[in-house]
Amino acid sequence: MTFPIVKSFFDAATFTVSHIVSDPETGRAAIIDSVLDFDQASGRTSTKSADLLIAYVEAEKLGVDWIMETHIHADHLSAAPYLQGRVGGRIGIGSAVSDVQNAFGDTFDAGPSFARDGSQFDHLFADGEAFKLGSISSTTLSTPGHTPACTVFVIGDAAFVGDTLFMPDFGTARCDFPGGSAATLYKSIQKIFALPDQTRLFMCHDYKAPGRDTFAWETTVAAQKAGNIHVGEGRDEAGFVQMRSERDATLSMPRLILPSVQVNMRAGNLPEPRKNGLRYLQIPIDAF
């Protein structure tokens, strides 16, 4: 069995981890959960984080087949179109993305020109869909709960879980966004726990739990089942739903949710420019 090589890049501004996973035999690769840098005060974007990914791809002479999103992120803008223009690859996300587009298309009054069928993406992954990354057999797991379109990509012995799980000492994702459900998230996590114990799990975020000195984003199924503070040690669904609901009620909205969702529901593309040539992001008042 060929094990994929995983190179991870941590963006301290958004606590996001982007991953490049590659097949050592063929050099074929996928980029997962990329970041477009965004300064909210000035409204200015930059590609410093994405350029680090490109530099690695070029240095390792990788061929990019996929640019994957584990879900519609609410905490950072995706750099997928920029990366596609530089290194190629198809942009993919879970097939339930249309549910997210329908919810937020109304919130942001996106209008009839905004397609709500996921067609902005090159490929919509179905639950259980098999694919190859080079010579490595891979599959997808639909894991709704945080958002309807959350998807885990299982590539060889490595699984990329998005926001569904955090490191064991930090727990699980919030479920209070449109289409979220703590009960659904619990069931989705059981699908991850059904993977082999030695499966490597790669997080999309780390916020450095109290008492831990360093950021971390790699663990295993066995470690999550044994020690996740929210769902480990066989915790039941009812207790999880109560904990998650009470905890979510105390959380503030992510700092970049308004710009992030508007861009990410368009597969990382910015809104079309207005007549003056400038692009605008909207701020709905009292919507959340």
ChimeraX commands (.cxc) that place a marker at each C-alpha (Angstrom):
marker #1 position 0.00,0.00,0.00 radius 0.5
marker #1 position 1.29,3.45,-0.93 radius 0.5
marker #1 position 0.91,6.03,1.81 radius 0.5
marker #1 position 0.33,9.64,0.74 radius 0.5
marker #1 position 2.71,12.41,1.66 radius 0.5
marker #1 position 0.97,15.26,3.49 radius 0.5
marker #1 position 2.49,18.74,3.76 radius 0.5
marker #1 position 0.55,21.17,5.93 radius 0.5
marker #1 position 0.60,24.98,6.05 radius 0.5
marker #1 position -0.71,26.88,9.07 radius 0.5
marker #1 position -2.19,30.36,8.62 radius 0.5
marker #1 position -1.90,32.09,11.99 radius 0.5
marker #1 position -4.28,34.92,11.01 radius 0.5
marker #1 position -7.25,32.56,10.65 radius 0.5
marker #1 position -5.94,29.48,12.52 radius 0.5
marker #1 position -6.50,27.55,9.27 radius 0.5
marker #1 position -4.45,24.57,8.12 radius 0.5
marker #1 position -4.18,23.96,4.37 radius 0.5
marker #1 position -2.87,20.60,3.20 radius 0.5
marker #1 position -1.15,19.33,0.08 radius 0.5
marker #1 position -1.49,15.56,-0.21 radius 0.5
marker #1 position 0.47,13.74,-2.87 radius 0.5
marker #1 position 1.20,10.27,-4.21 radius 0.5
marker #1 position 4.97,9.58,-3.92 radius 0.5
marker #1 position 4.80,7.15,-6.85 radius 0.5
marker #1 position 3.21,9.42,-9.44 radius 0.5
marker #1 position 3.60,12.93,-8.05 radius 0.5
marker #1 position -0.13,13.61,-8.44 radius 0.5
marker #1 position -1.49,15.91,-5.75 radius 0.5
marker #1 position -4.52,17.59,-4.20 radius 0.5
marker #1 position -4.67,20.92,-2.38 radius 0.5
marker #1 position -7.21,20.98,0.46 radius 0.5
marker #1 position -8.72,24.08,2.15 radius 0.5
marker #1 position -6.54,26.87,0.77 radius 0.5
marker #1 position -6.51,30.44,2.12 radius 0.5
marker #1 position -6.77,33.77,0.31 radius 0.5
marker #1 position -5.41,36.43,2.65 radius 0.5
marker #1 position -7.92,39.16,3.43 radius 0.5
marker #1 position -7.51,42.32,5.47 radius 0.5
marker #1 position -10.98,43.25,6.64 radius 0.5
marker #1 position -10.10,46.83,7.60 radius 0.5
marker #1 position -8.83,47.75,4.12 radius 0.5
marker #1 position -10.83,45.22,2.11 radius 0.5
marker #1 position -7.61,44.15,0.42 radius 0.5
marker #1 position -6.76,40.60,-0.63 radius 0.5
marker #1 position -3.32,39.09,-1.11 radius 0.5
marker #1 position -1.92,35.70,-2.08 radius 0.5
marker #1 position 0.96,35.25,0.35 radius 0.5
marker #1 position -0.50,32.07,1.87 radius 0.5
marker #1 position -1.48,30.58,-1.49 radius 0.5
marker #1 position 1.94,31.36,-2.93 radius 0.5
marker #1 position 3.52,29.16,-0.27 radius 0.5
marker #1 position 1.44,26.26,-1.57 radius 0.5
marker #1 position 2.46,27.00,-5.15 radius 0.5
marker #1 position 6.13,27.14,-4.17 radius 0.5
marker #1 position 5.86,23.69,-2.60 radius 0.5
marker #1 position 4.07,22.23,-5.62 radius 0.5
marker #1 position 6.74,23.59,-7.92 radius 0.5
marker #1 position 9.67,22.56,-5.71 radius 0.5
marker #1 position 8.37,18.99,-5.44 radius 0.5
marker #1 position 7.41,18.91,-9.14 radius 0.5
marker #1 position 3.87,17.83,-8.31 radius 0.5
marker #1 position 0.94,17.68,-10.70 radius 0.5
marker #1 position -2.22,19.05,-9.11 radius 0.5
marker #1 position -5.38,17.08,-9.93 radius 0.5
marker #1 position -7.69,18.55,-7.31 radius 0.5
marker #1 position -8.28,21.72,-5.32 radius 0.5
marker #1 position -10.69,20.53,-2.64 radius 0.5
marker #1 position -12.92,22.28,-0.13 radius 0.5
marker #1 position -14.13,20.31,2.87 radius 0.5
marker #1 position -17.06,22.76,3.18 radius 0.5
marker #1 position -18.10,26.38,2.67 radius 0.5
marker #1 position -15.77,28.02,5.16 radius 0.5
marker #1 position -16.97,30.81,7.45 radius 0.5
marker #1 position -13.56,31.85,8.76 radius 0.5
marker #1 position -11.38,32.41,5.71 radius 0.5
marker #1 position -11.63,33.09,1.99 radius 0.5
marker #1 position -10.67,30.29,-0.39 radius 0.5
marker #1 position -7.81,30.79,-2.84 radius 0.5
marker #1 position -9.06,28.01,-5.13 radius 0.5
marker #1 position -9.49,30.07,-8.36 radius 0.5
marker #1 position -6.08,31.69,-7.94 radius 0.5
marker #1 position -4.43,28.33,-7.38 radius 0.5
marker #1 position -6.24,26.77,-10.31 radius 0.5
marker #1 position -4.94,29.52,-12.56 radius 0.5
marker #1 position -1.38,28.87,-11.41 radius 0.5
marker #1 position -1.13,25.09,-10.98 radius 0.5
marker #1 position -4.30,23.65,-12.52 radius 0.5
marker #1 position -6.58,21.08,-10.95 radius 0.5
marker #1 position -10.34,20.77,-10.63 radius 0.5
marker #1 position -12.16,22.54,-7.80 radius 0.5
marker #1 position -14.34,20.11,-5.84 radius 0.5
marker #1 position -16.70,20.15,-2.87 radius 0.5
marker #1 position -19.49,17.99,-1.41 radius 0.5
marker #1 position -22.66,17.74,-3.47 radius 0.5
marker #1 position -24.86,19.29,-0.74 radius 0.5
marker #1 position -23.25,22.67,-1.38 radius 0.5
marker #1 position -26.48,23.74,-3.06 radius 0.5
marker #1 position -28.17,23.69,0.36 radius 0.5
marker #1 position -25.64,26.22,1.64 radius 0.5
marker #1 position -25.96,28.33,-1.50 radius 0.5
marker #1 position -29.74,28.44,-1.12 radius 0.5
marker #1 position -29.52,29.56,2.50 radius 0.5
marker #1 position -26.87,32.22,2.05 radius 0.5
marker #1 position -27.95,33.28,-1.42 radius 0.5
marker #1 position -31.06,34.69,0.23 radius 0.5
marker #1 position -29.13,36.23,3.12 radius 0.5
marker #1 position -26.86,38.13,0.75 radius 0.5
marker #1 position -29.61,38.83,-1.83 radius 0.5
marker #1 position -27.36,37.31,-4.48 radius 0.5
marker #1 position -29.95,37.66,-7.22 radius 0.5
marker #1 position -30.87,35.48,-10.19 radius 0.5
marker #1 position -27.36,35.52,-11.65 radius 0.5
marker #1 position -26.09,33.49,-8.67 radius 0.5
marker #1 position -26.51,29.81,-9.49 radius 0.5
marker #1 position -27.57,27.69,-6.53 radius 0.5
marker #1 position -26.78,24.28,-8.01 radius 0.5
marker #1 position -23.07,24.10,-7.22 radius 0.5
marker #1 position -22.13,24.76,-10.84 radius 0.5
marker #1 position -19.43,27.23,-9.81 radius 0.5
marker #1 position -17.41,24.17,-8.78 radius 0.5
marker #1 position -15.84,21.79,-11.29 radius 0.5
marker #1 position -16.97,18.67,-9.44 radius 0.5
marker #1 position -19.50,17.85,-6.71 radius 0.5
marker #1 position -18.49,14.80,-4.67 radius 0.5
marker #1 position -21.25,12.37,-3.71 radius 0.5
marker #1 position -21.21,10.53,-0.40 radius 0.5
marker #1 position -19.04,7.43,-0.76 radius 0.5
marker #1 position -17.68,8.46,-4.15 radius 0.5
marker #1 position -14.47,6.65,-5.06 radius 0.5
marker #1 position -11.63,8.37,-6.88 radius 0.5
marker #1 position -7.89,8.01,-7.38 radius 0.5
marker #1 position -5.09,10.37,-6.48 radius 0.5
marker #1 position -2.39,8.99,-8.69 radius 0.5
marker #1 position -2.14,5.36,-7.63 radius 0.5
marker #1 position -3.85,5.91,-4.26 radius 0.5
marker #1 position -7.42,4.74,-3.79 radius 0.5
marker #1 position -9.55,7.46,-2.20 radius 0.5
marker #1 position -13.14,8.07,-1.20 radius 0.5
marker #1 position -15.44,10.68,0.31 radius 0.5
marker #1 position -17.62,10.72,3.41 radius 0.5
marker #1 position -20.51,13.15,3.63 radius 0.5
marker #1 position -20.34,14.52,7.20 radius 0.5
marker #1 position -23.04,17.18,7.64 radius 0.5
marker #1 position -23.79,18.80,10.95 radius 0.5
marker #1 position -21.46,21.79,11.01 radius 0.5
marker #1 position -22.76,22.67,7.53 radius 0.5
marker #1 position -24.86,20.56,5.13 radius 0.5
marker #1 position -22.01,20.24,2.63 radius 0.5
marker #1 position -19.22,19.09,4.96 radius 0.5
marker #1 position -17.19,16.31,3.37 radius 0.5
marker #1 position -14.25,14.23,4.57 radius 0.5
marker #1 position -11.72,13.22,1.92 radius 0.5
marker #1 position -10.11,9.85,2.71 radius 0.5
marker #1 position -6.94,9.50,0.64 radius 0.5
marker #1 position -5.10,6.30,1.40 radius 0.5
marker #1 position -4.49,6.23,5.15 radius 0.5
marker #1 position -5.09,9.98,5.53 radius 0.5
marker #1 position -8.46,11.67,6.10 radius 0.5
marker #1 position -9.07,15.41,5.89 radius 0.5
marker #1 position -11.94,16.22,8.21 radius 0.5
marker #1 position -12.53,19.95,7.73 radius 0.5
marker #1 position -14.24,21.50,10.75 radius 0.5
marker #1 position -16.12,18.34,11.76 radius 0.5
marker #1 position -13.49,17.51,14.38 radius 0.5
marker #1 position -10.75,19.49,16.08 radius 0.5
marker #1 position -7.83,18.04,17.98 radius 0.5
marker #1 position -8.99,15.72,20.80 radius 0.5
marker #1 position -8.30,18.36,23.48 radius 0.5
marker #1 position -10.46,20.95,21.65 radius 0.5
marker #1 position -13.46,18.86,20.61 radius 0.5
marker #1 position -15.88,19.38,17.74 radius 0.5
marker #1 position -17.38,21.95,15.40 radius 0.5
marker #1 position -20.22,24.33,16.21 radius 0.5
marker #1 position -23.64,23.49,14.76 radius 0.5
marker #1 position -25.54,26.80,14.87 radius 0.5
marker #1 position -25.01,27.93,11.28 radius 0.5
marker #1 position -27.89,27.61,8.78 radius 0.5
marker #1 position -28.46,23.91,8.11 radius 0.5
marker #1 position -26.37,22.85,11.11 radius 0.5
marker #1 position -27.45,20.14,13.53 radius 0.5
marker #1 position -25.73,18.71,16.58 radius 0.5
marker #1 position -27.55,15.39,16.23 radius 0.5
marker #1 position -26.48,15.15,12.60 radius 0.5
marker #1 position -22.89,16.04,13.49 radius 0.5
marker #1 position -22.79,13.27,16.10 radius 0.5
marker #1 position -23.87,10.71,13.49 radius 0.5
marker #1 position -21.33,12.07,11.00 radius 0.5
marker #1 position -18.52,11.71,13.52 radius 0.5
marker #1 position -19.44,8.05,13.98 radius 0.5
marker #1 position -18.72,7.57,10.26 radius 0.5
marker #1 position -15.21,8.93,10.85 radius 0.5
marker #1 position -14.81,6.72,13.93 radius 0.5
marker #1 position -15.65,3.70,11.75 radius 0.5
marker #1 position -12.45,4.22,9.76 radius 0.5
marker #1 position -9.44,2.07,10.76 radius 0.5
marker #1 position -7.96,3.17,14.09 radius 0.5
marker #1 position -4.60,3.98,12.51 radius 0.5
marker #1 position -6.10,6.38,9.95 radius 0.5
marker #1 position -4.34,9.73,10.12 radius 0.5
marker #1 position -6.79,12.60,10.64 radius 0.5
marker #1 position -5.86,16.10,9.50 radius 0.5
marker #1 position -7.72,19.09,10.93 radius 0.5
marker #1 position -8.65,22.30,9.09 radius 0.5
marker #1 position -8.15,24.45,12.20 radius 0.5
marker #1 position -6.37,24.51,15.51 radius 0.5
marker #1 position -6.92,27.06,18.25 radius 0.5
marker #1 position -4.38,25.60,20.71 radius 0.5
marker #1 position -6.43,24.26,23.59 radius 0.5
marker #1 position -5.66,25.63,27.08 radius 0.5
marker #1 position -2.60,23.95,28.51 radius 0.5
marker #1 position -1.10,23.05,25.12 radius 0.5
marker #1 position 2.00,25.02,24.08 radius 0.5
marker #1 position 2.03,24.36,20.34 radius 0.5
marker #1 position -0.44,24.28,17.49 radius 0.5
marker #1 position -1.30,20.82,16.17 radius 0.5
marker #1 position -3.44,19.43,13.37 radius 0.5
marker #1 position -2.69,15.72,12.99 radius 0.5
marker #1 position -4.11,12.91,15.09 radius 0.5
marker #1 position -5.64,9.46,14.52 radius 0.5
marker #1 position -9.05,7.82,14.66 radius 0.5
marker #1 position -7.94,5.87,17.73 radius 0.5
marker #1 position -6.84,9.03,19.55 radius 0.5
marker #1 position -10.12,10.79,18.75 radius 0.5
marker #1 position -12.25,7.87,19.88 radius 0.5
marker #1 position -10.32,7.57,23.11 radius 0.5
marker #1 position -9.80,11.19,24.03 radius 0.5
marker #1 position -11.95,13.73,22.18 radius 0.5
marker #1 position -13.38,15.89,24.98 radius 0.5
marker #1 position -16.79,16.13,23.29 radius 0.5
marker #1 position -17.36,12.73,21.66 radius 0.5
marker #1 position -14.61,10.41,22.88 radius 0.5
marker #1 position -14.90,7.54,25.33 radius 0.5
marker #1 position -18.27,6.47,23.95 radius 0.5
marker #1 position -20.22,9.61,24.85 radius 0.5
marker #1 position -23.83,9.27,23.77 radius 0.5
marker #1 position -25.78,11.37,21.28 radius 0.5
marker #1 position -28.16,12.97,23.79 radius 0.5
marker #1 position -25.32,14.22,25.98 radius 0.5
marker #1 position -23.43,15.50,22.97 radius 0.5
marker #1 position -26.44,17.40,21.59 radius 0.5
marker #1 position -27.07,19.05,24.96 radius 0.5
marker #1 position -23.40,20.01,25.36 radius 0.5
marker #1 position -23.08,21.28,21.80 radius 0.5
marker #1 position -26.30,23.31,21.93 radius 0.5
marker #1 position -25.39,24.96,25.23 radius 0.5
marker #1 position -21.86,25.70,24.06 radius 0.5
marker #1 position -22.94,27.11,20.70 radius 0.5
marker #1 position -25.26,29.57,22.43 radius 0.5
marker #1 position -22.20,31.20,24.04 radius 0.5
marker #1 position -20.12,31.56,20.87 radius 0.5
marker #1 position -19.70,34.79,18.91 radius 0.5
marker #1 position -19.83,34.75,15.12 radius 0.5
marker #1 position -16.54,34.10,13.28 radius 0.5
marker #1 position -14.71,37.35,12.53 radius 0.5
marker #1 position -14.67,36.80,8.77 radius 0.5
marker #1 position -17.97,34.98,8.27 radius 0.5
marker #1 position -19.60,37.72,6.14 radius 0.5
marker #1 position -16.83,38.12,3.56 radius 0.5
marker #1 position -15.91,34.42,3.66 radius 0.5
marker #1 position -19.30,32.94,2.89 radius 0.5
marker #1 position -20.02,35.40,0.08 radius 0.5
marker #1 position -16.79,34.40,-1.66 radius 0.5
marker #1 position -16.71,30.70,-0.81 radius 0.5
marker #1 position -20.27,30.01,-1.94 radius 0.5
marker #1 position -18.98,31.19,-5.33 radius 0.5
marker #1 position -16.15,28.61,-5.25 radius 0.5
marker #1 position -13.68,31.27,-4.15 radius 0.5
marker #1 position -14.60,33.77,-6.85 radius 0.5
marker #1 position -15.14,37.37,-5.82 radius 0.5
marker #1 position -18.48,39.02,-6.67 radius 0.5
marker #1 position -18.67,40.55,-10.12 radius 0.5
marker #1 position -17.44,44.17,-10.35 radius 0.5
marker #1 position -19.97,47.00,-10.38 radius 0.5
marker #1 position -20.15,49.67,-13.07 radius 0.5
marker #1 position -17.27,51.56,-11.45 radius 0.5
marker #1 position -15.00,48.50,-11.82 radius 0.5
marker #1 position -14.88,47.74,-8.09 radius 0.5
marker #1 position -16.07,44.58,-6.36 radius 0.5
marker #1 position -18.14,44.77,-3.19 radius 0.5
marker #1 position -18.96,42.49,-0.28 radius 0.5
marker #1 position -22.21,43.05,1.57 radius 0.5
marker #1 position -22.84,43.35,5.30 radius 0.5
marker #1 position -26.41,42.33,6.14 radius 0.5
marker #1 position -27.67,44.16,9.21 radius 0.5
marker #1 position -29.23,42.17,12.09 radius 0.5
marker #1 position -29.26,38.99,9.99 radius 0.5
marker #1 position -27.34,36.84,12.49 radius 0.5
marker link #1:1,2 radius 0.2
marker link #1:2,3 radius 0.2
marker link #1:3,4 radius 0.2
marker link #1:4,5 radius 0.2
marker link #1:5,6 radius 0.2
marker link #1:6,7 radius 0.2
marker link #1:7,8 radius 0.2
marker link #1:8,9 radius 0.2
marker link #1:9,10 radius 0.2
marker link #1:10,11 radius 0.2
marker link #1:11,12 radius 0.2
marker link #1:12,13 radius 0.2
marker link #1:13,14 radius 0.2
marker link #1:14,15 radius 0.2
marker link #1:15,16 radius 0.2
marker link #1:16,17 radius 0.2
marker link #1:17,18 radius 0.2
marker link #1:18,19 radius 0.2
marker link #1:19,20 radius 0.2
marker link #1:20,21 radius 0.2
marker link #1:21,22 radius 0.2
marker link #1:22,23 radius 0.2
marker link #1:23,24 radius 0.2
marker link #1:24,25 radius 0.2
marker link #1:25,26 radius 0.2
marker link #1:26,27 radius 0.2
marker link #1:27,28 radius 0.2
marker link #1:28,29 radius 0.2
marker link #1:29,30 radius 0.2
marker link #1:30,31 radius 0.2
marker link #1:31,32 radius 0.2
marker link #1:32,33 radius 0.2
marker link #1:33,34 radius 0.2
marker link #1:34,35 radius 0.2
marker link #1:35,36 radius 0.2
marker link #1:36,37 radius 0.2
marker link #1:37,38 radius 0.2
marker link #1:38,39 radius 0.2
marker link #1:39,40 radius 0.2
marker link #1:40,41 radius 0.2
marker link #1:41,42 radius 0.2
marker link #1:42,43 radius 0.2
marker link #1:43,44 radius 0.2
marker link #1:44,45 radius 0.2
marker link #1:45,46 radius 0.2
marker link #1:46,47 radius 0.2
marker link #1:47,48 radius 0.2
marker link #1:48,49 radius 0.2
marker link #1:49,50 radius 0.2
marker link #1:50,51 radius 0.2
marker link #1:51,52 radius 0.2
marker link #1:52,53 radius 0.2
marker link #1:53,54 radius 0.2
marker link #1:54,55 radius 0.2
marker link #1:55,56 radius 0.2
marker link #1:56,57 radius 0.2
marker link #1:57,58 radius 0.2
marker link #1:58,59 radius 0.2
marker link #1:59,60 radius 0.2
marker link #1:60,61 radius 0.2
marker link #1:61,62 radius 0.2
marker link #1:62,63 radius 0.2
marker link #1:63,64 radius 0.2
marker link #1:64,65 radius 0.2
marker link #1:65,66 radius 0.2
marker link #1:66,67 radius 0.2
marker link #1:67,68 radius 0.2
marker link #1:68,69 radius 0.2
marker link #1:69,70 radius 0.2
marker link #1:70,71 radius 0.2
marker link #1:71,72 radius 0.2
marker link #1:72,73 radius 0.2
marker link #1:73,74 radius 0.2
marker link #1:74,75 radius 0.2
marker link #1:75,76 radius 0.2
marker link #1:76,77 radius 0.2
marker link #1:77,78 radius 0.2
marker link #1:78,79 radius 0.2
marker link #1:79,80 radius 0.2
marker link #1:80,81 radius 0.2
marker link #1:81,82 radius 0.2
marker link #1:82,83 radius 0.2
marker link #1:83,84 radius 0.2
marker link #1:84,85 radius 0.2
marker link #1:85,86 radius 0.2
marker link #1:86,87 radius 0.2
marker link #1:87,88 radius 0.2
marker link #1:88,89 radius 0.2
marker link #1:89,90 radius 0.2
marker link #1:90,91 radius 0.2
marker link #1:91,92 radius 0.2
marker link #1:92,93 radius 0.2
marker link #1:93,94 radius 0.2
marker link #1:94,95 radius 0.2
marker link #1:95,96 radius 0.2
marker link #1:96,97 radius 0.2
marker link #1:97,98 radius 0.2
marker link #1:98,99 radius 0.2
marker link #1:99,100 radius 0.2
marker link #1:100,101 radius 0.2
marker link #1:101,102 radius 0.2
marker link #1:102,103 radius 0.2
marker link #1:103,104 radius 0.2
marker link #1:104,105 radius 0.2
marker link #1:105,106 radius 0.2
marker link #1:106,107 radius 0.2
marker link #1:107,108 radius 0.2
marker link #1:108,109 radius 0.2
marker link #1:109,110 radius 0.2
marker link #1:110,111 radius 0.2
marker link #1:111,112 radius 0.2
marker link #1:112,113 radius 0.2
marker link #1:113,114 radius 0.2
marker link #1:114,115 radius 0.2
marker link #1:115,116 radius 0.2
marker link #1:116,117 radius 0.2
marker link #1:117,118 radius 0.2
marker link #1:118,119 radius 0.2
marker link #1:119,120 radius 0.2
marker link #1:120,121 radius 0.2
marker link #1:121,122 radius 0.2
marker link #1:122,123 radius 0.2
marker link #1:123,124 radius 0.2
marker link #1:124,125 radius 0.2
marker link #1:125,126 radius 0.2
marker link #1:126,127 radius 0.2
marker link #1:127,128 radius 0.2
marker link #1:128,129 radius 0.2
marker link #1:129,130 radius 0.2
marker link #1:130,131 radius 0.2
marker link #1:131,132 radius 0.2
marker link #1:132,133 radius 0.2
marker link #1:133,134 radius 0.2
marker link #1:134,135 radius 0.2
marker link #1:135,136 radius 0.2
marker link #1:136,137 radius 0.2
marker link #1:137,138 radius 0.2
marker link #1:138,139 radius 0.2
marker link #1:139,140 radius 0.2
marker link #1:140,141 radius 0.2
marker link #1:141,142 radius 0.2
marker link #1:142,143 radius 0.2
marker link #1:143,144 radius 0.2
marker link #1:144,145 radius 0.2
marker link #1:145,146 radius 0.2
marker link #1:146,147 radius 0.2
marker link #1:147,148 radius 0.2
marker link #1:148,149 radius 0.2
marker link #1:149,150 radius 0.2
marker link #1:150,151 radius 0.2
marker link #1:151,152 radius 0.2
marker link #1:152,153 radius 0.2
marker link #1:153,154 radius 0.2
marker link #1:154,155 radius 0.2
marker link #1:155,156 radius 0.2
marker link #1:156,157 radius 0.2
marker link #1:157,158 radius 0.2
marker link #1:158,159 radius 0.2
marker link #1:159,160 radius 0.2
marker link #1:160,161 radius 0.2
marker link #1:161,162 radius 0.2
marker link #1:162,163 radius 0.2
marker link #1:163,164 radius 0.2
marker link #1:164,165 radius 0.2
marker link #1:165,166 radius 0.2
marker link #1:166,167 radius 0.2
marker link #1:167,168 radius 0.2
marker link #1:168,169 radius 0.2
marker link #1:169,170 radius 0.2
marker link #1:170,171 radius 0.2
marker link #1:171,172 radius 0.2
marker link #1:172,173 radius 0.2
marker link #1:173,174 radius 0.2
marker link #1:174,175 radius 0.2
marker link #1:175,176 radius 0.2
marker link #1:176,177 radius 0.2
marker link #1:177,178 radius 0.2
marker link #1:178,179 radius 0.2
marker link #1:179,180 radius 0.2
marker link #1:180,181 radius 0.2
marker link #1:181,182 radius 0.2
marker link #1:182,183 radius 0.2
marker link #1:183,184 radius 0.2
marker link #1:184,185 radius 0.2
marker link #1:185,186 radius 0.2
marker link #1:186,187 radius 0.2
marker link #1:187,188 radius 0.2
marker link #1:188,189 radius 0.2
marker link #1:189,190 radius 0.2
marker link #1:190,191 radius 0.2
marker link #1:191,192 radius 0.2
marker link #1:192,193 radius 0.2
marker link #1:193,194 radius 0.2
marker link #1:194,195 radius 0.2
marker link #1:195,196 radius 0.2
marker link #1:196,197 radius 0.2
marker link #1:197,198 radius 0.2
marker link #1:198,199 radius 0.2
marker link #1:199,200 radius 0.2
marker link #1:200,201 radius 0.2
marker link #1:201,202 radius 0.2
marker link #1:202,203 radius 0.2
marker link #1:203,204 radius 0.2
marker link #1:204,205 radius 0.2
marker link #1:205,206 radius 0.2
marker link #1:206,207 radius 0.2
marker link #1:207,208 radius 0.2
marker link #1:208,209 radius 0.2
marker link #1:209,210 radius 0.2
marker link #1:210,211 radius 0.2
marker link #1:211,212 radius 0.2
marker link #1:212,213 radius 0.2
marker link #1:213,214 radius 0.2
marker link #1:214,215 radius 0.2
marker link #1:215,216 radius 0.2
marker link #1:216,217 radius 0.2
marker link #1:217,218 radius 0.2
marker link #1:218,219 radius 0.2
marker link #1:219,220 radius 0.2
marker link #1:220,221 radius 0.2
marker link #1:221,222 radius 0.2
marker link #1:222,223 radius 0.2
marker link #1:223,224 radius 0.2
marker link #1:224,225 radius 0.2
marker link #1:225,226 radius 0.2
marker link #1:226,227 radius 0.2
marker link #1:227,228 radius 0.2
marker link #1:228,229 radius 0.2
marker link #1:229,230 radius 0.2
marker link #1:230,231 radius 0.2
marker link #1:231,232 radius 0.2
marker link #1:232,233 radius 0.2
marker link #1:233,234 radius 0.2
marker link #1:234,235 radius 0.2
marker link #1:235,236 radius 0.2
marker link #1:236,237 radius 0.2
marker link #1:237,238 radius 0.2
marker link #1:238,239 radius 0.2
marker link #1:239,240 radius 0.2
marker link #1:240,241 radius 0.2
marker link #1:241,242 radius 0.2
marker link #1:242,243 radius 0.2
marker link #1:243,244 radius 0.2
marker link #1:244,245 radius 0.2
marker link #1:245,246 radius 0.2
marker link #1:246,247 radius 0.2
marker link #1:247,248 radius 0.2
marker link #1:248,249 radius 0.2
marker link #1:249,250 radius 0.2
marker link #1:250,251 radius 0.2
marker link #1:251,252 radius 0.2
marker link #1:252,253 radius 0.2
marker link #1:253,254 radius 0.2
marker link #1:254,255 radius 0.2
marker link #1:255,256 radius 0.2
marker link #1:256,257 radius 0.2
marker link #1:257,258 radius 0.2
marker link #1:258,259 radius 0.2
marker link #1:259,260 radius 0.2
marker link #1:260,261 radius 0.2
marker link #1:261,262 radius 0.2
marker link #1:262,263 radius 0.2
marker link #1:263,264 radius 0.2
marker link #1:264,265 radius 0.2
marker link #1:265,266 radius 0.2
marker link #1:266,267 radius 0.2
marker link #1:267,268 radius 0.2
marker link #1:268,269 radius 0.2
marker link #1:269,270 radius 0.2
marker link #1:270,271 radius 0.2
marker link #1:271,272 radius 0.2
marker link #1:272,273 radius 0.2
marker link #1:273,274 radius 0.2
marker link #1:274,275 radius 0.2
marker link #1:275,276 radius 0.2
marker link #1:276,277 radius 0.2
marker link #1:277,278 radius 0.2
marker link #1:278,279 radius 0.2
marker link #1:279,280 radius 0.2
marker link #1:280,281 radius 0.2
marker link #1:281,282 radius 0.2
marker link #1:282,283 radius 0.2
marker link #1:283,284 radius 0.2
marker link #1:284,285 radius 0.2
marker link #1:285,286 radius 0.2
marker link #1:286,287 radius 0.2
marker link #1:287,288 radius 0.2
view
